[in-house]
Amino acid sequence: MRGLPTWSKRRYAAVWRDRAGIVTPGEITYVALGDSAAQGIGATSPDLGYVGLLAAVAARHTGLPVRVINLSVSGATAADVLAGQVPLLADITSEIATGLAATVTTPDLVTCAVGGNDIRRFEPVAFAEAVGALIRSLPQHALIADVPCFYDGRGEARSTAASEIISRQADVASLTLVRLHAATHARTRAQVRGDFALDFFHPNDRGYRVWAEAFDPAVLARLDAVMAARGSG
C-alpha cells in the first residue's frame, strides 16, 4: 500500500513501548536502535516496518515468542542514538527478564540502522566520530546497517559517503554490516517509485520488505548462533 499511515508517530512509539513490557519465558529478545525507519513510519502498521518484519522472521525461524524492545526515536541522528539509546541498551543488557527472574546477559538480537537524518546536514568528520563511538558501544553480535540509497544528486553522494564510513567502522570493530545501501540501490527506477510513502522519504510497506530482506541473512545467522548456544547451555 502506498502512502503514509493514519497513525501518528506517537501512536507508533506507544505500540512499541507496550510490546516491550510483555515478557514470555524462553523468548527471543530483540532490541532495535535507530530512527523513524525503525519505528516503521511510512508503513501501514508497525508490524510492517522492517523491525516488525524481522521480529516475525525471528518467530518463524526459532518457533519462539519474540519480545521487541524498540529504542528507536523518530528524527534521531547517529549522535542521538549514541547519546540517548545506547545507555538504554546498556540497562537492558545488564538486566533482562527471563520468566520471573533477572539474569545478566545480552539481548539475543540487536539491530541498528541510522544515518538518514544525518544526510540533511552531512558533516563527514562529525558523522565518522559519532558512528565510530556508536559502533564501539554495541554488543559484538549487533548488526549495523549502512545508509539506504538516496538515488539522485547530493543526497545520494552523501548517503554513499556515509555508508562507506559505516562500512569502515564496522570492519574495524568486526561487527556484521548489513548492506542496505546496495540492496536499495539495486532497485530499478520503476520499483523505486512504488517503494516510498507519500513523503518520498520513508519506505512504505513494500519498501520496508526490501530493508528486511537485506537484514535477513545476518538475522538468521545470528538466530542460529543463539539457538545453538541455548542447546548447549
Secondary structure, DSSP 4 states (H G I P E B T S, - for coil): --S--SS-HHHHHHHHHHHHT---TTPEEEEEEESHHHHTTTSSSGGGSHHHHHHHHHHHHHSS-EEEEE---TT--HHHIIIIIHHHHHHHHH-EEETTEEE----SEEEEE--TTTSTT--HHHHHHHHHHHHHHS-TT-EEE-PPP--SHHHHHHHHHHHHHHHHHHHHHTPEEE-HHHHHHTS-HHHHHTSB-TTSSSB-HHHHHHHHHHHHHHHHHHHHHHHHHHHH-
